[in-house]
Amino acid sequence: MTKYILSDRPFREEFQANMQAINKEYQFVLAEDLAEKDWTDIEITLGWKKAWNKKLLHDNTSLKWVQSISAGVDYLPLDEFRKYNILLTNASGVHAQSIADHLIAVLLMQSRGILSAIKNQSDAKWQASDNYSLLSDLRILIVGTGKIGQQLASYLNTFDNQPIGINTSGHAVKNFAETFSLKELFKKAAKADVIINILPLTEDTYHLYNTAFFENMKPSASFINVGRGGSVASDDLYQALKNKVIAFAAIDVFEKEPLPSDDPFWQLDNILITPHISGFTPHFQKRFMEIFLNNLASFNQEQKVTVNQVSLDSGY
């Protein structure tokens, strides 16, 4: 009996062969190549599209497991997955090095005056920045101590920086000088020179960064977001930057994407806008398949997954 693995994108033949080596009944298929009658035989999906909701989320579904392409899963129909007892795993770790590299680049460009030099060059202006700093001297608060946060913290250690971490419980994490619970975020943020958000989007983190938060920061501090756009109240951040409540922001993810060309953020001179590129990862398929194929082997044997299972209650 054929068991379809439905994907929202193509994967190389070598990986499709790996799937069949685990179980010959598994057949990789793209949605456009699937006959209508075969939707009833889909057991696993790689990624998700809204168009699949009605076809796969119903009382007679054969779907048992969804492997998300991304680390964040807030855009998925989690309530329906819970209702139909569908397993969910994410791609946490695949993008860790890429995002950490992106963050180091941003930190160095800001601390060494490179961003202002780029702007001055476009104006043919020979002028130094007003502020320079060493990464070792900055108090950096990383909000989210998962795989991305840990990779970034390890990088910062090589610069003699001692990053501070925020996570749900405040449990200790390797490469962080100290860690605190999310309840202490405001207190710790008030002393930070740089605050970096890497949290998933949940009910607790929606618009976590708002007017009250920015007014609590030091006027000289910077805010960086590579987590989820919905964690930041966009209008509040705009006002904080416009009114110099905080000094600088580097934003890779927005509530509305792509950011409209007439959005007022483009007119600010104290923000770096990148088009959701921090997670762009060379050799993505290989890294992603390391997670998926390990899970597929355990799923085939025990109907269980062993890597990156997401709690459908907490959303991470």
C-alpha positions as CSV (number, residue, x, y, z in Angstrom):
1,M,0.0,0.0,0.0
2,T,1.4,3.4,-1.0
3,K,1.9,5.9,1.8
4,Y,2.3,9.4,0.3
5,I,4.7,12.0,1.7
6,L,3.3,15.2,0.4
7,S,5.7,18.2,-0.1
8,D,5.2,21.9,-0.8
9,R,8.5,21.9,-2.6
10,P,10.8,19.5,-4.6
11,F,13.6,17.6,-2.9
12,R,16.5,15.9,-4.6
13,E,16.2,12.3,-5.8
14,E,18.8,11.1,-3.4
15,F,16.6,12.2,-0.5
16,Q,13.5,10.6,-2.1
17,A,15.6,7.4,-2.4
18,N,16.5,7.6,1.3
19,M,12.8,7.8,2.2
20,Q,12.0,4.6,0.2
21,A,15.1,2.9,1.8
22,I,13.3,3.3,5.1
23,N,10.1,1.9,3.8
24,K,9.3,1.1,0.1
25,E,5.7,2.0,0.7
26,Y,6.6,5.7,1.1
27,Q,6.3,7.7,-2.0
28,F,7.3,11.4,-2.2
29,V,4.9,13.6,-4.2
30,L,4.2,17.2,-4.9
31,A,0.6,18.5,-4.7
32,E,0.4,19.3,-8.4
33,D,1.3,15.7,-9.2
34,L,-1.2,14.1,-6.9
35,A,-4.5,12.7,-8.2
36,E,-7.7,13.7,-6.3
37,K,-8.3,10.1,-5.1
38,D,-4.8,9.9,-3.6
39,W,-5.3,12.6,-1.0
40,T,-6.8,9.9,1.2
41,D,-3.4,8.1,1.3
42,I,-1.3,11.0,2.5
43,E,0.3,10.1,5.8
44,I,3.1,12.7,6.1
45,T,3.6,16.3,4.8
46,L,6.8,18.2,4.3
47,G,5.7,21.8,4.9
48,W,2.1,23.0,4.8
49,K,-0.2,25.1,2.6
50,K,-3.5,26.5,3.5
51,A,-5.1,24.9,0.5
52,W,-4.5,21.5,2.1
53,N,-6.6,22.3,5.2
54,K,-9.9,21.0,3.8
55,K,-8.3,18.0,2.0
56,L,-6.3,16.8,5.0
57,L,-8.0,18.0,8.2
58,H,-11.2,16.0,8.6
59,D,-12.5,13.0,10.5
60,N,-11.3,10.5,8.0
61,T,-7.9,11.8,7.4
62,S,-4.9,9.5,7.0
63,L,-2.5,12.3,7.9
64,K,-0.4,11.4,11.0
65,W,2.6,13.8,10.9
66,V,3.6,17.2,9.6
67,Q,7.2,18.2,9.3
68,S,7.4,21.9,9.2
69,I,10.0,23.5,6.9
70,S,10.6,26.3,9.4
71,A,11.4,26.6,13.1
72,G,8.3,28.8,13.8
73,V,4.9,27.1,13.5
74,D,2.5,29.9,14.6
75,Y,1.1,30.0,11.0
76,L,0.0,26.4,11.1
77,P,-3.5,25.2,12.1
78,L,-2.3,23.9,15.5
79,D,-5.8,23.5,16.9
80,E,-6.8,21.2,14.0
81,F,-3.6,19.2,14.4
82,R,-4.4,18.7,18.0
83,K,-8.0,17.7,17.2
84,Y,-6.9,15.0,14.8
85,N,-3.9,13.8,16.9
86,I,-1.4,14.8,14.2
87,L,2.3,14.9,15.2
88,L,4.2,18.1,14.4
89,T,8.0,18.6,14.2
90,N,9.9,21.7,13.1
91,A,13.1,22.6,11.5
92,S,14.8,24.0,14.6
93,G,18.5,24.1,14.2
94,V,18.6,24.1,10.4
95,H,18.9,27.9,10.3
96,A,20.9,28.4,13.5
97,Q,24.3,29.1,12.0
98,S,22.9,31.4,9.2
99,I,20.9,33.5,11.6
100,A,23.7,33.7,14.1
101,D,26.1,34.8,11.3
102,H,23.5,37.4,10.3
103,L,23.3,38.7,13.9
104,I,27.1,39.0,14.3
105,A,27.2,40.9,11.0
106,V,24.6,43.4,12.2
107,L,26.3,43.8,15.6
108,L,29.7,44.5,14.0
109,M,28.3,46.8,11.4
110,Q,26.6,48.9,14.1
111,S,29.3,48.8,16.7
112,R,32.1,49.7,14.2
113,G,30.3,52.4,12.4
114,I,29.9,50.5,9.1
115,L,26.2,51.3,8.7
116,S,26.8,55.1,9.0
117,A,29.8,54.8,6.6
118,I,27.6,53.2,4.0
119,K,25.1,56.0,4.3
120,N,27.9,58.6,4.2
121,Q,29.4,57.0,1.1
122,S,26.2,57.3,-0.8
123,D,26.3,61.1,0.0
124,A,30.1,61.3,-0.8
125,K,30.6,62.4,2.8
126,W,33.9,61.7,4.7
127,Q,32.6,61.5,8.2
128,A,33.2,59.2,11.1
129,S,30.4,57.8,13.2
130,D,29.6,59.4,16.6
131,N,29.8,56.1,18.5
132,Y,32.1,53.1,18.3
133,S,32.2,50.2,20.7
134,L,33.7,46.8,21.2
135,L,31.5,43.7,21.3
136,S,33.3,42.7,24.5
137,D,32.0,45.9,26.2
138,L,28.3,45.5,25.2
139,R,25.7,44.0,27.6
140,I,23.8,41.8,25.1
141,L,20.5,40.3,26.1
142,I,19.4,37.3,23.9
143,V,15.7,36.6,24.3
144,G,15.4,33.0,23.4
145,T,18.1,30.5,24.3
146,G,17.3,27.7,21.8
147,K,19.6,26.5,19.0
148,I,19.9,29.9,17.4
149,G,20.5,31.7,20.7
150,Q,23.1,29.1,21.7
151,Q,25.0,29.4,18.4
152,L,25.0,33.2,18.7
153,A,26.1,33.0,22.3
154,S,29.0,30.8,21.4
155,Y,30.1,33.3,18.7
156,L,29.9,36.1,21.2
157,N,32.1,34.2,23.6
158,T,34.9,34.4,21.0
159,F,34.6,38.2,21.2
160,D,35.0,38.0,25.0
161,N,31.4,39.0,25.3
162,Q,29.3,37.4,28.1
163,P,25.8,37.3,26.8
164,I,22.8,37.1,29.1
165,G,19.9,34.8,28.1
166,I,16.1,34.9,28.7
167,N,14.0,31.7,28.4
168,T,10.7,30.5,29.8
169,S,12.0,29.1,33.1
170,G,15.4,30.8,33.5
171,H,17.2,27.5,33.3
172,A,21.0,27.6,32.7
173,V,22.2,27.2,29.1
174,K,25.7,26.6,27.8
175,N,27.6,29.7,26.6
176,F,25.4,32.2,28.5
177,A,27.0,34.0,31.4
178,E,23.6,34.1,33.1
179,T,20.0,33.2,32.2
180,F,16.7,34.5,33.6
181,S,13.1,33.7,33.1
182,L,10.8,35.6,30.8
183,K,9.2,37.2,33.8
184,E,12.4,39.1,34.4
185,L,12.7,40.4,30.8
186,F,11.7,44.0,31.6
187,K,14.2,44.2,34.5
188,K,17.1,42.8,32.5
189,A,16.2,44.7,29.4
190,A,16.5,48.0,31.2
191,K,20.2,47.5,31.6
192,A,21.0,46.0,28.2
193,D,22.9,47.7,25.4
194,V,21.5,45.3,22.8
195,I,18.3,43.2,23.0
196,I,17.9,40.4,20.4
197,N,14.6,38.7,20.0
198,I,14.7,35.1,18.8
199,L,11.4,33.9,20.5
200,P,8.7,31.9,18.7
201,L,5.3,33.6,18.4
202,T,2.8,32.5,21.0
203,E,-0.1,34.1,22.9
204,D,2.5,35.1,25.5
205,T,4.9,36.7,23.0
206,Y,2.4,38.5,20.7
207,H,3.3,42.2,20.9
208,L,5.7,41.5,23.7
209,Y,7.8,44.4,22.5
210,N,5.6,47.4,22.7
211,T,5.7,51.1,23.9
212,A,6.1,50.1,27.5
213,F,9.0,47.8,26.6
214,F,10.8,50.4,24.5
215,E,10.4,53.1,27.0
216,N,12.0,50.8,29.6
217,M,15.1,50.4,27.4
218,K,18.1,52.7,27.6
219,P,18.0,55.6,25.1
220,S,21.3,54.4,23.8
221,A,20.2,50.8,23.3
222,S,19.5,48.8,20.2
223,F,16.7,46.3,19.4
224,I,17.1,43.4,16.9
225,N,14.4,41.1,15.8
226,V,15.0,37.8,13.9
227,G,12.2,36.0,15.7
228,R,8.7,36.5,14.5
229,G,7.1,39.8,13.2
230,G,4.1,39.5,15.5
231,S,6.2,39.7,18.6
232,V,6.7,43.4,17.9
233,A,4.0,46.0,17.9
234,S,5.1,47.7,14.7
235,D,3.6,51.2,15.4
236,D,5.1,51.3,18.8
237,L,8.6,50.4,17.4
238,Y,8.2,53.1,14.8
239,Q,7.4,55.8,17.3
240,A,10.2,54.6,19.6
241,L,12.7,55.0,16.7
242,K,11.2,58.2,15.4
243,N,11.2,59.9,18.8
244,K,14.7,58.5,19.7
245,V,13.3,56.6,22.6
246,I,15.8,53.9,21.6
247,A,18.9,54.5,19.4
248,F,18.7,51.8,16.7
249,A,16.8,48.8,15.5
250,A,17.7,46.0,13.0
251,I,14.5,44.2,11.8
252,D,14.5,41.1,9.6
253,V,10.9,40.1,10.2
254,F,7.8,42.4,10.2
255,E,4.1,41.9,10.9
256,K,3.3,42.7,7.3
257,E,5.6,41.2,4.7
258,P,6.8,42.3,2.3
259,L,7.1,45.7,3.9
260,P,5.1,48.1,1.7
261,S,7.2,50.7,-0.2
262,D,5.2,53.5,1.4
263,D,5.7,52.2,5.0
264,P,7.1,55.0,7.2
265,F,9.9,52.6,8.5
266,W,11.7,53.2,5.2
267,Q,12.1,56.9,6.1
268,L,13.8,56.4,9.4
269,D,17.6,56.8,9.5
270,N,18.1,54.7,12.7
271,I,16.9,51.3,11.4
272,L,18.4,48.5,9.3
273,I,15.7,46.7,7.3
274,T,16.5,43.3,5.8
275,P,13.9,41.4,3.8
276,H,13.5,38.3,6.0
277,I,16.9,36.9,4.9
278,S,18.6,35.9,8.2
279,G,17.5,32.3,7.8
280,F,18.7,31.8,4.2
281,T,20.8,28.7,4.5
282,P,23.2,27.1,2.0
283,H,22.7,23.3,1.7
284,F,19.3,23.7,3.3
285,Q,18.0,20.4,1.9
286,K,20.8,18.4,3.4
287,R,20.4,19.9,6.8
288,F,16.7,19.6,6.7
289,M,16.7,16.0,5.6
290,E,19.0,15.1,8.5
291,I,16.1,16.0,10.8
292,F,13.4,14.5,8.7
293,L,15.0,11.2,7.8
294,N,15.9,10.5,11.5
295,N,12.3,11.2,12.4
296,L,11.0,9.1,9.5
297,A,13.0,6.1,10.6
298,S,11.6,6.3,14.2
299,F,8.1,7.0,12.9
300,N,8.2,4.0,10.6
301,Q,9.2,1.7,13.4
302,E,7.2,3.1,16.4
303,Q,4.9,5.8,15.0
304,K,7.0,8.3,17.1
305,V,9.3,11.2,16.3
306,T,12.5,11.8,18.1
307,V,13.8,15.2,16.9
308,N,12.2,18.6,17.2
309,Q,8.7,17.5,18.2
310,V,6.5,20.6,18.8
311,S,4.0,20.8,21.7
312,L,0.6,21.6,20.2
313,D,-0.4,23.2,23.5
314,S,2.6,25.6,23.8
315,G,3.3,26.1,20.1
316,Y,7.0,25.4,20.4
